[in-house]
Amino acid sequence: MKKIIRQRNEGELLTIPNGEPTVVYRGRLGAMVEFPVLQDRGEGYIELVFEKFCRPPGTRIIAVRDDKILLNKEHRLETDGFDWRLPGGKVFDTFEEYEEFLGENVPTEKIIDGARKELQEEAHLDTSHLEIFDKSICGSSVEWDLYYVIARDTVDFHLENHNEGEEIEEHRWCSFEEIESMCRSGEINEGRSVAVLLKFIS
């Protein structure tokens, strides 16, 4: 039987943070992290530790031009095939860069900077008009947030000699009607992007 630490005050949540997160195993792109909490299971708060796999957040870019959205046809190892996807990538290149933000909100400027980098590298576009449209949360035991960033008034951008090993076969500007059809048919396969795109075009 866990020791009761204290009674829960009126208005307090059933589960609340109880200290700083601790990395128990780290890789280059993610880590197993313990989050100490207090949880009330009916008799008062007891101490528990929740475990999550944490990966730095990513971005997906909704580049909009003349009521069309840019998609990349990209080869994906996880499906061993090509998939139509929004341009996007990492906000941080390594877990070490992200670690100071564990349990906190990543500053908006870092998300926007990461989105601009991916817009330039994957879509060969640039703009000063970037805004966060949505944040997709992966789940309670896996932390991998995706920020969906709208890019308007884009201009062409040429990046010399850049190659991150991504096999992008084609870029295409698709109408909202085409986007909806591709989401429903499975041509756009990333589930979180399907949900956000349908929300955006509605």
Secondary structure, 3 states (H helix, E strand, C coil): CCCCCECCCCCCCCEEECCCCEEEEECCCCEEEEEEEEEECCCCEEEEEEEEEECCCEEEEEEEECCEEEEEEEEECCCCEEEEECCEEECCCCHHHHHHHCCCCCCHHHHHHHHHHHHHHHHCEECCEEEEEEEECCCCCEECCEEEEEEECCEECCCCCCCCCCCEEEEEEEEHHHHHHHHHHCCCCCHHHHHHHHHHHC
